[in-house]
Amino acid sequence: MLYWALVFFVIALIAGALGFGGIASASSGIAQILFFLFLVLFAISLIMGLVRRR
């Protein structure tokens, strides 16, 4: 999931450099959603791993 967030971020950078503002905005929004989703799932798996050790 982090890979896809980085892919959409790179697409947003390239689209922004070429002047495609709408595509850049959409790609950066998708990248941001995927990144925060990754962080939430990572935190949940980290907490679950700590709980299961006990």
Backbone torsions as a table, in degrees:
resi	resn	phi	psi	omega
1	MET	NA	-37.2	177.1
2	LEU	-65.4	-33.9	176.7
3	TYR	-59.9	-45.7	-178.9
4	TRP	-67.9	-33.7	176.0
5	ALA	-63.3	-41.4	177.6
6	LEU	-67.7	-37.0	177.9
7	VAL	-62.3	-47.0	179.6
8	PHE	-67.1	-31.4	176.6
9	PHE	-65.8	-42.7	178.1
10	VAL	-65.4	-40.5	176.9
11	ILE	-61.2	-41.1	178.7
12	ALA	-64.0	-40.6	178.5
13	LEU	-64.0	-45.0	-179.6
14	ILE	-66.8	-43.8	179.9
15	ALA	-65.0	-37.6	177.9
16	GLY	-66.8	-38.5	179.3
17	ALA	-68.4	-30.7	-179.1
18	LEU	-89.3	-3.8	175.2
19	GLY	94.3	11.3	177.4
20	PHE	-92.5	84.9	-173.6
21	GLY	-66.6	-39.2	-178.8
22	GLY	-66.1	-43.4	179.2
23	ILE	-67.5	-39.4	179.2
24	ALA	-64.1	-41.4	179.7
25	SER	-65.5	-43.8	179.7
26	ALA	-65.5	-42.9	-179.1
27	SER	-66.1	-39.7	179.4
28	SER	-69.2	-34.0	175.7
29	GLY	-64.7	-43.6	177.9
30	ILE	-64.4	-42.6	179.4
31	ALA	-62.0	-40.3	-179.7
32	GLN	-66.1	-42.8	178.7
33	ILE	-63.0	-45.1	-179.6
34	LEU	-64.7	-38.3	-179.8
35	PHE	-65.6	-45.6	179.5
36	PHE	-68.3	-33.9	174.7
37	LEU	-64.2	-40.7	175.6
38	PHE	-60.2	-44.3	-179.6
39	LEU	-63.1	-41.3	179.6
40	VAL	-64.8	-46.7	179.8
41	LEU	-65.6	-35.7	176.6
42	PHE	-64.6	-43.6	179.4
43	ALA	-64.5	-41.7	179.1
44	ILE	-63.3	-44.4	-179.7
45	SER	-67.9	-33.8	177.2
46	LEU	-66.3	-44.5	179.4
47	ILE	-65.9	-42.6	179.3
48	MET	-64.1	-37.0	177.5
49	GLY	-65.7	-39.0	178.3
50	LEU	-69.5	-36.1	179.9
51	VAL	-69.8	-38.1	-177.7
52	ARG	-71.7	-23.1	179.4
53	ARG	-67.4	-30.6	-175.5
54	ARG	-76.9	NA	NA
